[in-house]
């Protein structure tokens, strides 16, 4: 088994896959990648089956040293990947030779990068998934973010020369992330807790991503949303992309590492197809919300 | 079904709501519907999350639309669900009240005007229903706390509460499964792990079941804790058919 050595981890790099299914009722959230599209692209580019674990880097990418030859792809946010100091393409498989280093910088576009390796990352499957859940201390490497000195086990590259050439011929269009986006929102389950004026505020205002934003949720700065008689509810489930409005009136969008249940009214939920561009926003970037019905959202999603 | 509301929670989850309050008969319906869906194996259903008064159904909308799932779920007959009809599974949870675990017991005596032995007697004489798990891994939301020992949360939450701490906050009681900040008043500690990711079953008890606290001496606490750490302690489980 070959390994990838973490020389520099970046501020928050974790091993993630498509998420942990089946343990919400135990209080264990899904975790998994924030940007499903960039994640799937990375796995496809290196010839992995969908569902393999990757590294998700936040704001600034890691420096990784490869113990053996590997095929790697970097997608999502542009953190200017380089191999031994020479610029490497994004959304294209990169052949990295034994002993070479992949370095990444601060994101110049987007917020989260995905690094996939042919063969996937061979960390233990815990409760159906390799995703790191820091709060529950499971998945990834010992349930925590990557640290300098870590070694991530990766299967050795055993494909034939032809197979390698075939993989290396792949290419995808690089995704550009805007810093000011429109995101579609399906109202509910508790949109009736808010006044008409409150709902108008939500759908007609520009909100800014606060610095207090992470994989659990994005806090938004902007006009306060007026409620009718408070926002306390008897706790119920929180889906990926739920928009909860606490008593402050400032919305919080709950994401991959969200708590499974919560006691504040939820005005709506992000349309799944718009989640990738939302989670690529950085603190200071802005968003406006647009109403969409569940029927329209599902029709749109099924066209994908 | 009667008086049931269906709400979208985005395009991949649905909330089936049986009521807006915490009540045993409502929660019973939530768990009964979850059981019914699992038995029916409704196509496209990915995961179920039962909560106090509603069921969240995660589903794949490529397979089943909101409207179609709503129609399917509506076939469930909730009129046959009656509280207490099923055998209760009760896990006995040893709890060392007071000592170094119950740092708020003294204040509670003053607030409630009941001495601590009585608080302990009341707290350990009830079978608590696990309405749901949430907030933290293995965190149980329990119903059934005696009104006489309801007590407001701390005005300023503690930064760190040790795993196994047993507390009361408002009309709720429960156990902190992992180290966490929290505002509940602490009355005791259990040597059991409500969450252990390395155990075959990471969660000690499931929603829909019951727990009962059994007062133990601090010596027993350490004896049991020792066995728990070696993976040699099985909590006592009893079944009560009413």
Contacts between the chains, C-beta under 8 A, distances in Angstrom:
chain1	res1	chain2	res2	distance
A	21	B	46	6.4
A	21	B	47	5.6
A	22	B	47	6.0
A	23	B	202	7.9
A	24	B	47	5.9
A	24	B	48	8.0
A	24	B	49	4.4
A	24	B	56	7.8
A	24	B	58	7.7
A	25	B	48	6.7
A	25	B	49	5.5
A	25	B	50	6.2
A	25	B	132	7.8
A	25	B	133	6.2
A	25	B	206	7.3
A	25	B	207	6.0
A	26	B	133	5.6
A	26	B	137	6.4
A	26	B	138	6.3
A	26	B	202	6.7
A	26	B	203	4.3
A	26	B	206	7.7
A	27	B	133	4.3
A	27	B	134	5.2
A	27	B	135	6.4
A	27	B	136	5.7
A	27	B	137	4.7
A	27	B	138	5.6
A	27	B	139	5.2
A	27	B	177	7.6
A	27	B	195	7.7
A	27	B	203	7.6
A	28	B	137	4.8
A	28	B	202	7.5
A	126	B	197	6.7
A	127	B	197	7.8
A	127	B	202	6.8
A	135	B	136	7.3
A	135	B	137	7.3
A	135	B	178	7.6
A	136	B	137	4.5
A	136	B	178	7.6
A	136	B	195	7.5
A	136	B	197	6.4
A	137	B	178	7.8
A	137	B	197	6.0
A	138	B	197	4.7
A	143	B	197	7.2
A	186	B	8	5.4
A	186	B	10	5.5
A	186	B	11	6.2
A	187	B	8	7.9
A	188	B	7	4.5
A	188	B	8	4.9
A	188	B	9	6.6
A	188	B	15	7.7
A	189	B	7	3.5
A	189	B	8	7.0
A	189	B	9	5.3
A	189	B	15	4.5
A	189	B	17	7.5
A	190	B	7	7.8
A	233	B	20	7.8
A	234	B	20	6.4
A	234	B	21	6.5
A	234	B	22	5.7
A	234	B	51	8.0
A	234	B	52	5.0
A	234	B	53	5.5
A	235	B	51	6.2
A	235	B	52	6.2
A	235	B	132	7.5
A	235	B	134	6.3
A	235	B	135	7.9
A	235	B	141	7.2
A	236	B	15	6.5
A	236	B	17	7.7
A	236	B	51	4.5
A	236	B	52	7.1
A	236	B	53	7.3
A	236	B	54	4.9
A	236	B	56	6.8
A	237	B	9	6.8
A	237	B	13	7.1
A	237	B	15	6.7
A	237	B	49	4.4
A	237	B	51	5.6
A	237	B	54	7.3
A	237	B	56	3.1
A	238	B	9	8.0
A	239	B	9	4.3
A	239	B	10	5.0
A	239	B	12	6.7
A	239	B	13	4.0
A	239	B	56	7.0
A	239	B	58	7.2
A	240	B	10	7.4
A	240	B	12	7.5
A	241	B	10	5.6
A	242	B	9	6.5
A	242	B	10	7.1
A	259	B	134	6.9
A	259	B	135	5.7
A	259	B	136	7.9
A	260	B	49	6.5
A	260	B	133	7.8
A	260	B	134	4.8
A	260	B	135	7.4
A	261	B	49	7.5
A	261	B	51	5.6
A	261	B	132	6.7
A	261	B	134	3.1
A	261	B	135	6.3
A	262	B	134	7.9
A	266	B	9	7.3
A	269	B	8	7.1
A	269	B	9	5.5
A	269	B	10	3.1
A	269	B	11	7.6
A	269	B	13	7.6
A	270	B	10	6.7
A	271	B	10	7.2
A	271	B	11	6.1
A	272	B	10	6.6
A	272	B	11	5.4
A	272	B	12	5.9
A	294	B	8	4.0
A	294	B	10	7.9
A	294	B	11	6.0
A	294	B	66	4.7
A	295	B	65	7.5
A	295	B	66	6.9
A	295	B	67	7.2
A	297	B	10	7.6
A	297	B	11	4.2
A	298	B	11	5.1
A	298	B	61	4.4
A	298	B	65	5.6
A	298	B	66	6.4
A	301	B	11	5.7
A	301	B	61	6.0
A	301	B	62	7.7
A	302	B	61	6.8
A	302	B	62	5.9
